[in-house]
Amino acid sequence: QDYTWEDHGYSLMNRLYPDVGQLLDEKFQVVYNLTYNTIATHCGVDTSVLRRAIWNYVHCVFGIRYDDYDYGEVNQLLERNLKIYIKTVACYPEKTTKQIYTQFWRHFKHSEKVHVNLLLLEARMQAALLYALRAVTRYMT
């Protein structure tokens, strides 16, 4: 069964620690919705599909998959070097090197790469919270 932040984690967090769920949700939403509507040299681009692919790929790396998401988007939008970078930072941050950082999205601005880091770190945090909160839910029932 799905255990999502929106349907389960948020409400349990607010029940256990009033207002913390709201603060975390706002933090996740700010990072998830952050965009300049640019990709490399292209302006006026809707980046929501790319941001969703990065977020869902991070969750996928940690074993969280959503039935209503087409994971074909991940393979279409995330190049191999970006996937390697995301997995390294999310799972083995101590192995992150400048070389891995420079190998993905070579023609992109550093601010866009920083946004990728923000997305993957917040998605990672949400994934960890989902595992912890699901365990708490099972314990409580």
A tleap script that builds the chain and sets N, CA, C and O, in Angstrom:
source leaprc.protein.ff14SB
mol = sequence {
  NGLN ASP TYR THR TRP GLU ASP HIE GLY TYR
  SER LEU MET ASN ARG LEU TYR PRO ASP VAL
  GLY GLN LEU LEU ASP GLU LYS PHE GLN VAL
  VAL TYR ASN LEU THR TYR ASN THR ILE ALA
  THR HIE CYS GLY VAL ASP THR SER VAL LEU
  ARG ARG ALA ILE TRP ASN TYR VAL HIE CYS
  VAL PHE GLY ILE ARG TYR ASP ASP TYR ASP
  TYR GLY GLU VAL ASN GLN LEU LEU GLU ARG
  ASN LEU LYS ILE TYR ILE LYS THR VAL ALA
  CYS TYR PRO GLU LYS THR THR LYS GLN ILE
  TYR THR GLN PHE TRP ARG HIE PHE LYS HIE
  SER GLU LYS VAL HIE VAL ASN LEU LEU LEU
  LEU GLU ALA ARG MET GLN ALA ALA LEU LEU
  TYR ALA LEU ARG ALA VAL THR ARG TYR MET
  CTHR
}
set mol.1.N position { 0.844 -1.194 0.000 }
set mol.1.CA position { 0.000 0.000 0.000 }
set mol.1.C position { 0.875 1.236 0.000 }
set mol.1.O position { 1.963 1.259 0.574 }
set mol.2.N position { 0.373 2.249 -0.652 }
set mol.2.CA position { 1.112 3.507 -0.691 }
set mol.2.C position { 1.067 4.205 0.659 }
set mol.2.O position { 0.039 4.220 1.336 }
set mol.3.N position { 2.168 4.767 1.024 }
set mol.3.CA position { 2.266 5.607 2.208 }
set mol.3.C position { 2.924 6.878 1.733 }
set mol.3.O position { 4.143 6.917 1.560 }
set mol.4.N position { 2.146 7.915 1.518 }
set mol.4.CA position { 2.676 9.146 0.948 }
set mol.4.C position { 2.719 10.244 1.995 }
set mol.4.O position { 2.034 10.188 3.016 }
set mol.5.N position { 3.534 11.232 1.716 }
set mol.5.CA position { 3.630 12.386 2.591 }
set mol.5.C position { 2.285 13.114 2.653 }
set mol.5.O position { 1.809 13.460 3.734 }
set mol.6.N position { 1.685 13.341 1.499 }
set mol.6.CA position { 0.446 14.116 1.428 }
set mol.6.C position { -0.700 13.419 2.152 }
set mol.6.O position { -1.485 14.074 2.838 }
set mol.7.N position { -0.807 12.106 2.009 }
set mol.7.CA position { -1.949 11.378 2.563 }
set mol.7.C position { -1.735 10.866 3.983 }
set mol.7.O position { -2.699 10.730 4.737 }
set mol.8.N position { -0.504 10.583 4.357 }
set mol.8.CA position { -0.274 9.933 5.642 }
set mol.8.C position { 0.766 10.643 6.511 }
set mol.8.O position { 0.499 10.975 7.666 }
set mol.9.N position { 1.942 10.870 5.952 }
set mol.9.CA position { 3.049 11.415 6.728 }
set mol.9.C position { 2.775 12.774 7.327 }
set mol.9.O position { 3.074 13.017 8.496 }
set mol.10.N position { 2.206 13.664 6.528 }
set mol.10.CA position { 1.922 15.031 6.978 }
set mol.10.C position { 0.998 15.033 8.192 }
set mol.10.O position { 1.278 15.699 9.189 }
set mol.11.N position { -0.103 14.288 8.108 }
set mol.11.CA position { -1.077 14.300 9.206 }
set mol.11.C position { -0.512 13.657 10.469 }
set mol.11.O position { -0.763 14.144 11.571 }
set mol.12.N position { 0.251 12.566 10.325 }
set mol.12.CA position { 0.847 11.929 11.495 }
set mol.12.C position { 1.866 12.859 12.138 }
set mol.12.O position { 1.914 12.982 13.361 }
set mol.13.N position { 2.687 13.518 11.310 }
set mol.13.CA position { 3.685 14.438 11.847 }
set mol.13.C position { 3.006 15.564 12.631 }
set mol.13.O position { 3.467 15.929 13.713 }
set mol.14.N position { 1.925 16.108 12.098 }
set mol.14.CA position { 1.211 17.173 12.801 }
set mol.14.C position { 0.572 16.663 14.087 }
set mol.14.O position { 0.461 17.402 15.065 }
set mol.15.N position { 0.154 15.403 14.087 }
set mol.15.CA position { -0.427 14.834 15.304 }
set mol.15.C position { 0.632 14.652 16.387 }
set mol.15.O position { 0.373 14.902 17.565 }
set mol.16.N position { 1.822 14.218 15.987 }
set mol.16.CA position { 2.895 13.986 16.947 }
set mol.16.C position { 3.570 15.284 17.391 }
set mol.16.O position { 3.876 15.462 18.570 }
set mol.17.N position { 3.797 16.175 16.447 }
set mol.17.CA position { 4.471 17.451 16.711 }
set mol.17.C position { 3.704 18.561 16.009 }
set mol.17.O position { 3.971 18.854 14.843 }
set mol.18.N position { 2.757 19.181 16.701 }
set mol.18.CA position { 1.944 20.220 16.062 }
set mol.18.C position { 2.802 21.273 15.360 }
set mol.18.O position { 3.819 21.717 15.893 }
set mol.19.N position { 2.389 21.653 14.191 }
set mol.19.CA position { 3.017 22.670 13.331 }
set mol.19.C position { 4.282 22.201 12.605 }
set mol.19.O position { 4.683 22.831 11.627 }
set mol.20.N position { 4.912 21.130 13.046 }
set mol.20.CA position { 6.128 20.657 12.373 }
set mol.20.C position { 5.789 20.112 10.990 }
set mol.20.O position { 6.530 20.341 10.034 }
set mol.21.N position { 4.684 19.399 10.880 }
set mol.21.CA position { 4.258 18.893 9.580 }
set mol.21.C position { 4.064 20.015 8.586 }
set mol.21.O position { 4.472 19.908 7.430 }
set mol.22.N position { 3.436 21.103 9.040 }
set mol.22.CA position { 3.214 22.269 8.171 }
set mol.22.C position { 4.539 22.892 7.742 }
set mol.22.O position { 4.715 23.234 6.572 }
set mol.23.N position { 5.464 23.040 8.678 }
set mol.23.CA position { 6.771 23.626 8.355 }
set mol.23.C position { 7.537 22.760 7.357 }
set mol.23.O position { 8.122 23.276 6.405 }
set mol.24.N position { 7.533 21.446 7.574 }
set mol.24.CA position { 8.217 20.545 6.644 }
set mol.24.C position { 7.554 20.573 5.272 }
set mol.24.O position { 8.236 20.601 4.247 }
set mol.25.N position { 6.227 20.566 5.255 }
set mol.25.CA position { 5.508 20.592 3.989 }
set mol.25.C position { 5.823 21.864 3.213 }
set mol.25.O position { 6.032 21.813 2.001 }
set mol.26.N position { 5.860 22.995 3.892 }
set mol.26.CA position { 6.209 24.255 3.232 }
set mol.26.C position { 7.624 24.209 2.671 }
set mol.26.O position { 7.880 24.694 1.569 }
set mol.27.N position { 8.535 23.626 3.432 }
set mol.27.CA position { 9.931 23.506 2.973 }
set mol.27.C position { 10.005 22.627 1.728 }
set mol.27.O position { 10.684 22.978 0.763 }
set mol.28.N position { 9.314 21.487 1.742 }
set mol.28.CA position { 9.297 20.614 0.575 }
set mol.28.C position { 8.695 21.333 -0.631 }
set mol.28.O position { 9.223 21.233 -1.739 }
set mol.29.N position { 7.597 22.054 -0.424 }
set mol.29.CA position { 6.911 22.734 -1.522 }
set mol.29.C position { 7.747 23.861 -2.104 }
set mol.29.O position { 7.770 24.043 -3.321 }
set mol.30.N position { 8.436 24.622 -1.256 }
set mol.30.CA position { 9.277 25.723 -1.754 }
set mol.30.C position { 10.356 25.177 -2.678 }
set mol.30.O position { 10.559 25.701 -3.774 }
set mol.31.N position { 11.043 24.139 -2.249 }
set mol.31.CA position { 12.120 23.570 -3.071 }
set mol.31.C position { 11.552 22.927 -4.328 }
set mol.31.O position { 12.096 23.107 -5.417 }
set mol.32.N position { 10.463 22.178 -4.186 }
set mol.32.CA position { 9.868 21.480 -5.330 }
set mol.32.C position { 9.369 22.460 -6.391 }
set mol.32.O position { 9.484 22.186 -7.585 }
set mol.33.N position { 8.824 23.582 -5.977 }
set mol.33.CA position { 8.252 24.556 -6.915 }
set mol.33.C position { 9.222 25.644 -7.356 }
set mol.33.O position { 8.864 26.482 -8.183 }
set mol.34.N position { 10.427 25.649 -6.829 }
set mol.34.CA position { 11.424 26.651 -7.194 }
set mol.34.C position { 11.807 26.511 -8.669 }
set mol.34.O position { 12.204 25.435 -9.117 }
set mol.35.N position { 11.685 27.597 -9.406 }
set mol.35.CA position { 12.078 27.559 -10.821 }
set mol.35.C position { 12.299 28.976 -11.335 }
set mol.35.O position { 11.670 29.926 -10.869 }
set mol.36.N position { 13.198 29.100 -12.294 }
set mol.36.CA position { 13.387 30.342 -13.043 }
set mol.36.C position { 12.766 30.204 -14.419 }
set mol.36.O position { 12.844 31.120 -15.239 }
set mol.37.N position { 12.149 29.059 -14.672 }
set mol.37.CA position { 11.579 28.734 -15.985 }
set mol.37.C position { 12.625 28.790 -17.085 }
set mol.37.O position { 12.353 29.213 -18.209 }
set mol.38.N position { 13.824 28.354 -16.735 }
set mol.38.CA position { 14.905 28.266 -17.727 }
set mol.38.C position { 15.573 26.897 -17.598 }
set mol.38.O position { 15.604 26.288 -16.528 }
set mol.39.N position { 16.102 26.442 -18.727 }
set mol.39.CA position { 16.952 25.256 -18.752 }
set mol.39.C position { 18.110 25.597 -19.666 }
set mol.39.O position { 17.934 25.813 -20.865 }
set mol.40.N position { 19.305 25.642 -19.079 }
set mol.40.CA position { 20.517 26.038 -19.808 }
set mol.40.C position { 20.281 27.393 -20.468 }
set mol.40.O position { 20.142 28.398 -19.771 }
set mol.41.N position { 20.235 27.440 -21.799 }
set mol.41.CA position { 20.070 28.723 -22.503 }
set mol.41.C position { 18.628 28.980 -22.933 }
set mol.41.O position { 18.355 29.995 -23.573 }
set mol.42.N position { 17.707 28.089 -22.598 }
set mol.42.CA position { 16.314 28.222 -23.007 }
set mol.42.C position { 15.488 28.880 -21.907 }
set mol.42.O position { 15.539 28.463 -20.750 }
set mol.43.N position { 14.736 29.900 -22.269 }
set mol.43.CA position { 13.895 30.624 -21.315 }
set mol.43.C position { 12.425 30.276 -21.543 }
set mol.43.O position { 12.046 29.792 -22.610 }
set mol.44.N position { 11.612 30.531 -20.529 }
set mol.44.CA position { 10.185 30.281 -20.635 }
set mol.44.C position { 9.829 28.807 -20.705 }
set mol.44.O position { 8.870 28.432 -21.379 }
set mol.45.N position { 10.586 27.971 -20.019 }
set mol.45.CA position { 10.402 26.521 -20.064 }
set mol.45.C position { 9.658 26.069 -18.797 }
set mol.45.O position { 9.985 26.497 -17.690 }
set mol.46.N position { 8.666 25.209 -18.974 }
set mol.46.CA position { 7.990 24.606 -17.832 }
set mol.46.C position { 8.865 23.457 -17.330 }
set mol.46.O position { 8.976 22.420 -17.983 }
set mol.47.N position { 9.476 23.653 -16.175 }
set mol.47.CA position { 10.411 22.661 -15.638 }
set mol.47.C position { 9.752 21.694 -14.659 }
set mol.47.O position { 10.441 20.884 -14.039 }
set mol.48.N position { 8.444 21.766 -14.511 }
set mol.48.CA position { 7.763 20.931 -13.515 }
set mol.48.C position { 7.954 19.440 -13.783 }
set mol.48.O position { 8.104 18.659 -12.843 }
set mol.49.N position { 7.952 19.038 -15.050 }
set mol.49.CA position { 8.117 17.616 -15.385 }
set mol.49.C position { 9.512 17.136 -14.982 }
set mol.49.O position { 9.665 16.029 -14.465 }
set mol.50.N position { 10.518 17.962 -15.217 }
set mol.50.CA position { 11.890 17.620 -14.842 }
set mol.50.C position { 12.041 17.562 -13.332 }
set mol.50.O position { 12.654 16.632 -12.806 }
set mol.51.N position { 11.494 18.536 -12.633 }
set mol.51.CA position { 11.571 18.548 -11.171 }
set mol.51.C position { 10.874 17.321 -10.584 }
set mol.51.O position { 11.378 16.718 -9.636 }
set mol.52.N position { 9.724 16.949 -11.138 }
set mol.52.CA position { 8.993 15.771 -10.671 }
set mol.52.C position { 9.813 14.499 -10.934 }
set mol.52.O position { 9.834 13.591 -10.104 }
set mol.53.N position { 10.483 14.438 -12.084 }
set mol.53.CA position { 11.301 13.263 -12.412 }
set mol.53.C position { 12.461 13.117 -11.428 }
set mol.53.O position { 12.762 12.010 -10.982 }
set mol.54.N position { 13.104 14.219 -11.093 }
set mol.54.CA position { 14.219 14.175 -10.136 }
set mol.54.C position { 13.716 13.730 -8.770 }
set mol.54.O position { 14.312 12.859 -8.138 }
set mol.55.N position { 12.612 14.331 -8.313 }
set mol.55.CA position { 12.040 13.998 -7.001 }
set mol.55.C position { 11.663 12.513 -6.935 }
set mol.55.O position { 11.997 11.818 -5.975 }
set mol.56.N position { 10.964 12.040 -7.970 }
set mol.56.CA position { 10.521 10.644 -7.970 }
set mol.56.C position { 11.679 9.670 -8.146 }
set mol.56.O position { 11.625 8.552 -7.634 }
set mol.57.N position { 12.730 10.078 -8.865 }
set mol.57.CA position { 13.897 9.208 -8.998 }
set mol.57.C position { 14.591 9.035 -7.648 }
set mol.57.O position { 15.020 7.932 -7.307 }
set mol.58.N position { 14.702 10.106 -6.888 }
set mol.58.CA position { 15.303 10.005 -5.557 }
set mol.58.C position { 14.480 9.048 -4.697 }
set mol.58.O position { 15.037 8.182 -4.022 }
set mol.59.N position { 13.167 9.203 -4.720 }
set mol.59.CA position { 12.320 8.290 -3.953 }
set mol.59.C position { 12.496 6.852 -4.443 }
set mol.59.O position { 12.531 5.919 -3.641 }
set mol.60.N position { 12.605 6.678 -5.747 }
set mol.60.CA position { 12.784 5.349 -6.332 }
set mol.60.C position { 14.090 4.709 -5.855 }
set mol.60.O position { 14.137 3.509 -5.585 }
set mol.61.N position { 15.134 5.506 -5.756 }
set mol.61.CA position { 16.427 5.017 -5.272 }
set mol.61.C position { 16.280 4.438 -3.868 }
set mol.61.O position { 16.975 3.488 -3.508 }
set mol.62.N position { 15.376 5.011 -3.081 }
set mol.62.CA position { 15.152 4.535 -1.711 }
set mol.62.C position { 13.989 3.547 -1.611 }
set mol.62.O position { 13.520 3.242 -0.514 }
set mol.63.N position { 13.527 3.051 -2.760 }
set mol.63.CA position { 12.518 2.006 -2.755 }
set mol.63.C position { 11.088 2.486 -2.673 }
set mol.63.O position { 10.182 1.685 -2.444 }
set mol.64.N position { 10.865 3.765 -2.853 }
set mol.64.CA position { 9.514 4.319 -2.818 }
set mol.64.C position { 9.080 4.584 -4.255 }
set mol.64.O position { 9.700 5.372 -4.969 }
set mol.65.N position { 8.006 3.914 -4.667 }
set mol.65.CA position { 7.486 4.075 -6.029 }
set mol.65.C position { 5.997 4.391 -5.957 }
set mol.65.O position { 5.289 3.928 -5.062 }
set mol.66.N position { 5.542 5.184 -6.910 }
set mol.66.CA position { 4.147 5.610 -6.960 }
set mol.66.C position { 3.471 5.010 -8.185 }
set mol.66.O position { 3.975 5.119 -9.303 }
set mol.67.N position { 2.330 4.378 -7.962 }
set mol.67.CA position { 1.590 3.731 -9.048 }
set mol.67.C position { 1.113 4.715 -10.102 }
set mol.67.O position { 0.991 4.357 -11.273 }
set mol.68.N position { 0.844 5.942 -9.702 }
set mol.68.CA position { 0.273 6.917 -10.629 }
set mol.68.C position { 1.332 7.735 -11.373 }
set mol.68.O position { 0.989 8.708 -12.045 }
set mol.69.N position { 2.599 7.363 -11.267 }
set mol.69.CA position { 3.670 8.088 -11.967 }
set mol.69.C position { 4.267 7.201 -13.051 }
set mol.69.O position { 4.524 6.017 -12.829 }
set mol.70.N position { 4.485 7.786 -14.227 }
set mol.70.CA position { 5.097 7.076 -15.346 }
set mol.70.C position { 6.616 7.208 -15.243 }
set mol.70.O position { 7.170 8.259 -15.566 }
set mol.71.N position { 7.282 6.161 -14.800 }
set mol.71.CA position { 8.728 6.201 -14.604 }
set mol.71.C position { 9.505 6.234 -15.912 }
set mol.71.O position { 10.730 6.354 -15.904 }
set mol.72.N position { 8.809 6.129 -17.025 }
set mol.72.CA position { 9.447 6.340 -18.318 }
set mol.72.C position { 9.960 7.765 -18.449 }
set mol.72.O position { 10.936 8.016 -19.155 }
set mol.73.N position { 9.300 8.701 -17.765 }
set mol.73.CA position { 9.760 10.098 -17.760 }
set mol.73.C position { 11.168 10.210 -17.191 }
set mol.73.O position { 11.982 10.994 -17.680 }
set mol.74.N position { 11.449 9.429 -16.165 }
set mol.74.CA position { 12.777 9.474 -15.544 }
set mol.74.C position { 13.837 9.124 -16.573 }
set mol.74.O position { 14.849 9.815 -16.688 }
set mol.75.N position { 13.609 8.051 -17.323 }
set mol.75.CA position { 14.596 7.634 -18.324 }
set mol.75.C position { 14.686 8.610 -19.482 }
set mol.75.O position { 15.752 8.758 -20.080 }
set mol.76.N position { 13.594 9.276 -19.810 }
set mol.76.CA position { 13.619 10.258 -20.901 }
set mol.76.C position { 14.314 11.552 -20.494 }
set mol.76.O position { 15.014 12.162 -21.303 }
set mol.77.N position { 14.128 11.970 -19.254 }
set mol.77.CA position { 14.585 13.295 -18.841 }
set mol.77.C position { 15.911 13.317 -18.106 }
set mol.77.O position { 16.615 14.327 -18.134 }
set mol.78.N position { 16.263 12.230 -17.454 }
set mol.78.CA position { 17.494 12.230 -16.657 }
set mol.78.C position { 18.569 11.415 -17.355 }
set mol.78.O position { 18.464 10.196 -17.492 }
set mol.79.N position { 19.604 12.115 -17.792 }
set mol.79.CA position { 20.721 11.436 -18.452 }
set mol.79.C position { 21.463 10.571 -17.435 }
set mol.79.O position { 21.330 10.748 -16.224 }
set mol.80.N position { 22.235 9.644 -17.955 }
set mol.80.CA position { 22.946 8.678 -17.113 }
set mol.80.C position { 23.840 9.365 -16.078 }
set mol.80.O position { 23.836 8.975 -14.910 }
set mol.81.N position { 24.605 10.381 -16.490 }
set mol.81.CA position { 25.499 11.070 -15.556 }
set mol.81.C position { 24.739 11.762 -14.435 }
set mol.81.O position { 25.218 11.823 -13.303 }
set mol.82.N position { 23.552 12.284 -14.745 }
set mol.82.CA position { 22.733 12.910 -13.709 }
set mol.82.C position { 22.224 11.859 -12.732 }
set mol.82.O position { 22.210 12.096 -11.525 }
set mol.83.N position { 21.807 10.702 -13.238 }
set mol.83.CA position { 21.353 9.626 -12.357 }
set mol.83.C position { 22.486 9.167 -11.434 }
set mol.83.O position { 22.270 8.928 -10.246 }
set mol.84.N position { 23.679 9.048 -11.986 }
set mol.84.CA position { 24.837 8.651 -11.176 }
set mol.84.C position { 25.083 9.685 -10.086 }
set mol.84.O position { 25.329 9.330 -8.933 }
set mol.85.N position { 25.017 10.956 -10.444 }
set mol.85.CA position { 25.226 12.030 -9.477 }
set mol.85.C position { 24.168 11.975 -8.374 }
set mol.85.O position { 24.496 12.036 -7.189 }
set mol.86.N position { 22.912 11.861 -8.766 }
set mol.86.CA position { 21.819 11.835 -7.791 }
set mol.86.C position { 21.991 10.655 -6.829 }
set mol.86.O position { 21.874 10.817 -5.614 }
set mol.87.N position { 22.268 9.480 -7.373 }
set mol.87.CA position { 22.417 8.306 -6.523 }
set mol.87.C position { 23.621 8.439 -5.591 }
set mol.87.O position { 23.557 8.034 -4.430 }
set mol.88.N position { 24.704 8.999 -6.090 }
set mol.88.CA position { 25.899 9.184 -5.268 }
set mol.88.C position { 25.620 10.146 -4.123 }
set mol.88.O position { 25.923 9.842 -2.969 }
set mol.89.N position { 25.047 11.302 -4.431 }
set mol.89.CA position { 24.787 12.299 -3.391 }
set mol.89.C position { 23.764 11.785 -2.385 }
set mol.89.O position { 23.917 11.990 -1.180 }
set mol.90.N position { 22.727 11.120 -2.874 }
set mol.90.CA position { 21.662 10.650 -1.986 }
set mol.90.C position { 22.102 9.475 -1.110 }
set mol.90.O position { 21.747 9.411 0.067 }
set mol.91.N position { 22.866 8.555 -1.675 }
set mol.91.CA position { 23.218 7.322 -0.950 }
set mol.91.C position { 24.628 7.321 -0.362 }
set mol.91.O position { 24.859 6.759 0.708 }
set mol.92.N position { 25.545 7.939 -1.048 }
set mol.92.CA position { 26.952 7.930 -0.619 }
set mol.92.C position { 27.526 9.344 -0.690 }
set mol.92.O position { 28.436 9.586 -1.483 }
set mol.93.N position { 27.031 10.273 0.103 }
set mol.93.CA position { 27.484 11.668 -0.026 }
set mol.93.C position { 28.988 11.842 0.166 }
set mol.93.O position { 29.584 12.771 -0.380 }
set mol.94.N position { 29.599 10.950 0.941 }
set mol.94.CA position { 31.040 11.055 1.168 }
set mol.94.C position { 31.846 10.747 -0.093 }
set mol.94.O position { 33.028 11.084 -0.162 }
set mol.95.N position { 31.226 10.112 -1.090 }
set mol.95.CA position { 31.901 9.777 -2.340 }
set mol.95.C position { 31.657 10.812 -3.433 }
set mol.95.O position { 32.116 10.640 -4.562 }
set mol.96.N position { 30.944 11.876 -3.109 }
set mol.96.CA position { 30.670 12.922 -4.091 }
set mol.96.C position { 31.953 13.692 -4.379 }
set mol.96.O position { 32.644 14.135 -3.462 }
set mol.97.N position { 32.260 13.843 -5.661 }
set mol.97.CA position { 33.467 14.558 -6.062 }
set mol.97.C position { 33.112 15.667 -7.037 }
set mol.97.O position { 32.017 15.702 -7.599 }
set mol.98.N position { 34.052 16.562 -7.221 }
set mol.98.CA position { 33.850 17.637 -8.197 }
set mol.98.C position { 33.715 17.057 -9.597 }
set mol.98.O position { 32.972 17.592 -10.420 }
set mol.99.N position { 34.416 15.980 -9.872 }
set mol.99.CA position { 34.358 15.349 -11.192 }
set mol.99.C position { 32.939 14.857 -11.492 }
set mol.99.O position { 32.435 15.060 -12.596 }
set mol.100.N position { 32.296 14.213 -10.520 }
set mol.100.CA position { 30.923 13.742 -10.728 }
set mol.100.C position { 29.994 14.935 -10.945 }
set mol.100.O position { 29.081 14.883 -11.769 }
set mol.101.N position { 30.243 16.021 -10.187 }
set mol.101.CA position { 29.431 17.234 -10.301 }
set mol.101.C position { 29.573 17.862 -11.691 }
set mol.101.O position { 28.582 18.307 -12.271 }
set mol.102.N position { 30.764 17.901 -12.215 }
set mol.102.CA position { 30.977 18.559 -13.511 }
set mol.102.C position { 30.558 17.681 -14.686 }
set mol.102.O position { 30.386 18.191 -15.793 }
set mol.103.N position { 30.387 16.373 -14.478 }
set mol.103.CA position { 30.046 15.491 -15.592 }
set mol.103.C position { 28.585 15.531 -16.003 }
set mol.103.O position { 28.259 15.114 -17.114 }
set mol.104.N position { 27.698 16.015 -15.155 }
set mol.104.CA position { 26.302 16.088 -15.567 }
set mol.104.C position { 25.953 17.523 -15.928 }
set mol.104.O position { 26.454 18.473 -15.326 }
set mol.105.N position { 25.094 17.658 -16.911 }
set mol.105.CA position { 24.586 18.965 -17.367 }
set mol.105.C position { 25.727 19.969 -17.587 }
set mol.105.O position { 25.769 21.022 -16.951 }
set mol.106.N position { 26.621 19.638 -18.469 }
set mol.106.CA position { 27.808 20.468 -18.701 }
set mol.106.C position { 27.499 21.894 -19.154 }
set mol.106.O position { 28.276 22.807 -18.873 }
set mol.107.N position { 26.380 22.102 -19.851 }
set mol.107.CA position { 26.057 23.429 -20.379 }
set mol.107.C position { 25.065 24.191 -19.507 }
set mol.107.O position { 24.532 25.223 -19.916 }
set mol.108.N position { 24.825 23.683 -18.321 }
set mol.108.CA position { 23.867 24.316 -17.433 }
set mol.108.C position { 24.564 25.238 -16.445 }
set mol.108.O position { 25.753 25.088 -16.166 }
set mol.109.N position { 23.811 26.186 -15.925 }
set mol.109.CA position { 24.342 27.117 -14.931 }
set mol.109.C position { 24.530 26.391 -13.604 }
set mol.109.O position { 23.877 25.384 -13.329 }
set mol.110.N position { 25.436 26.923 -12.792 }
set mol.110.CA position { 25.646 26.331 -11.470 }
set mol.110.C position { 24.393 26.458 -10.614 }
set mol.110.O position { 24.115 25.582 -9.795 }
set mol.111.N position { 23.633 27.534 -10.789 }
set mol.111.CA position { 22.402 27.690 -10.007 }
set mol.111.C position { 21.412 26.574 -10.318 }
set mol.111.O position { 20.665 26.154 -9.433 }
set mol.112.N position { 21.390 26.086 -11.554 }
set mol.112.CA position { 20.516 24.969 -11.912 }
set mol.112.C position { 21.004 23.667 -11.269 }
set mol.112.O position { 20.203 22.831 -10.851 }
set mol.113.N position { 22.308 23.514 -11.200 }
set mol.113.CA position { 22.864 22.334 -10.547 }
set mol.113.C position { 22.625 22.387 -9.034 }
set mol.113.O position { 22.381 21.358 -8.404 }
set mol.114.N position { 22.696 23.573 -8.467 }
set mol.114.CA position { 22.401 23.728 -7.043 }
set mol.114.C position { 20.941 23.373 -6.782 }
set mol.114.O position { 20.620 22.752 -5.769 }
set mol.115.N position { 20.062 23.766 -7.695 }
set mol.115.CA position { 18.655 23.420 -7.538 }
set mol.115.C position { 18.461 21.910 -7.558 }
set mol.115.O position { 17.643 21.386 -6.802 }
set mol.116.N position { 19.192 21.208 -8.402 }
set mol.116.CA position { 19.139 19.748 -8.414 }
set mol.116.C position { 19.529 19.213 -7.030 }
set mol.116.O position { 18.894 18.297 -6.508 }
set mol.117.N position { 20.572 19.792 -6.450 }
set mol.117.CA position { 21.000 19.369 -5.112 }
set mol.117.C position { 19.913 19.622 -4.070 }
set mol.117.O position { 19.655 18.769 -3.221 }
set mol.118.N position { 19.285 20.776 -4.132 }
set mol.118.CA position { 18.200 21.072 -3.198 }
set mol.118.C position { 17.058 20.073 -3.358 }
set mol.118.O position { 16.530 19.558 -2.372 }
set mol.119.N position { 16.685 19.806 -4.603 }
set mol.119.CA position { 15.614 18.846 -4.862 }
set mol.119.C position { 15.956 17.467 -4.304 }
set mol.119.O position { 15.138 16.846 -3.625 }
set mol.120.N position { 17.148 16.998 -4.589 }
set mol.120.CA position { 17.482 15.641 -4.167 }
set mol.120.C position { 17.642 15.538 -2.661 }
set mol.120.O position { 17.314 14.503 -2.082 }
set mol.121.N position { 18.135 16.580 -2.013 }
set mol.121.CA position { 18.276 16.515 -0.561 }
set mol.121.C position { 16.921 16.567 0.144 }
set mol.121.O position { 16.711 15.867 1.134 }
set mol.122.N position { 16.005 17.390 -0.360 }
set mol.122.CA position { 14.674 17.447 0.249 }
set mol.122.C position { 13.886 16.172 -0.033 }
set mol.122.O position { 13.163 15.685 0.836 }
set mol.123.N position { 14.021 15.630 -1.243 }
set mol.123.CA position { 13.346 14.370 -1.568 }
set mol.123.C position { 13.896 13.241 -0.707 }
set mol.123.O position { 13.151 12.361 -0.274 }
set mol.124.N position { 15.191 13.269 -0.462 }
set mol.124.CA position { 15.818 12.261 0.398 }
set mol.124.C position { 15.295 12.380 1.822 }
set mol.124.O position { 14.991 11.376 2.466 }
set mol.125.N position { 15.194 13.606 2.304 }
set mol.125.CA position { 14.673 13.822 3.653 }
set mol.125.C position { 13.228 13.325 3.757 }
set mol.125.O position { 12.852 12.679 4.735 }
set mol.126.N position { 12.430 13.635 2.737 }
set mol.126.CA position { 11.043 13.183 2.747 }
set mol.126.C position { 10.961 11.657 2.720 }
set mol.126.O position { 10.125 11.071 3.409 }
set mol.127.N position { 11.810 11.018 1.940 }
set mol.127.CA position { 11.829 9.554 1.880 }
set mol.127.C position { 12.167 8.965 3.251 }
set mol.127.O position { 11.526 8.011 3.692 }
set mol.128.N position { 13.160 9.524 3.917 }
set mol.128.CA position { 13.530 9.037 5.246 }
set mol.128.C position { 12.386 9.237 6.234 }
set mol.128.O position { 12.107 8.358 7.050 }
set mol.129.N position { 11.725 10.388 6.164 }
set mol.129.CA position { 10.576 10.642 7.031 }
set mol.129.C position { 9.448 9.647 6.764 }
set mol.129.O position { 8.805 9.166 7.697 }
set mol.130.N position { 9.211 9.340 5.490 }
set mol.130.CA position { 8.153 8.397 5.157 }
set mol.130.C position { 8.414 7.023 5.776 }
set mol.130.O position { 7.497 6.393 6.302 }
set mol.131.N position { 9.666 6.561 5.714 }
set mol.131.CA position { 9.994 5.279 6.326 }
set mol.131.C position { 9.788 5.331 7.840 }
set mol.131.O position { 9.207 4.415 8.423 }
set mol.132.N position { 10.260 6.392 8.468 }
set mol.132.CA position { 10.132 6.509 9.922 }
set mol.132.C position { 8.672 6.637 10.344 }
set mol.132.O position { 8.240 5.982 11.292 }
set mol.133.N position { 7.923 7.467 9.653 }
set mol.133.CA position { 6.527 7.683 10.018 }
set mol.133.C position { 5.672 6.448 9.747 }
set mol.133.O position { 4.715 6.177 10.473 }
set mol.134.N position { 6.016 5.712 8.712 }
set mol.134.CA position { 5.285 4.467 8.439 }
set mol.134.C position { 5.526 3.463 9.564 }
set mol.134.O position { 4.605 2.757 9.974 }
set mol.135.N position { 6.753 3.398 10.062 }
set mol.135.CA position { 7.057 2.514 11.180 }
set mol.135.C position { 6.283 2.936 12.430 }
set mol.135.O position { 5.774 2.089 13.164 }
set mol.136.N position { 6.196 4.229 12.666 }
set mol.136.CA position { 5.423 4.741 13.810 }
set mol.136.C position { 3.944 4.383 13.645 }
set mol.136.O position { 3.286 3.974 14.602 }
set mol.137.N position { 3.434 4.538 12.437 }
set mol.137.CA position { 2.026 4.202 12.168 }
set mol.137.C position { 1.772 2.725 12.449 }
set mol.137.O position { 0.776 2.372 13.081 }
set mol.138.N position { 2.662 1.872 11.986 }
set mol.138.CA position { 2.493 0.425 12.235 }
set mol.138.C position { 2.554 0.105 13.726 }
set mol.138.O position { 1.822 -0.755 14.216 }
set mol.139.N position { 3.425 0.799 14.434 }
set mol.139.CA position { 3.541 0.575 15.877 }
set mol.139.C position { 2.270 1.011 16.597 }
set mol.139.O position { 1.836 0.361 17.548 }
set mol.140.N position { 1.681 2.102 16.147 }
set mol.140.CA position { 0.488 2.648 16.797 }
set mol.140.C position { -0.767 1.836 16.529 }
set mol.140.O position { -1.726 1.908 17.298 }
set mol.141.N position { -0.775 1.056 15.439 }
set mol.141.CA position { -1.991 0.298 15.108 }
set mol.141.C position { -1.877 -1.167 15.482 }
set mol.141.O position { -2.815 -1.934 15.267 }
savepdb mol mol.pdb
quit
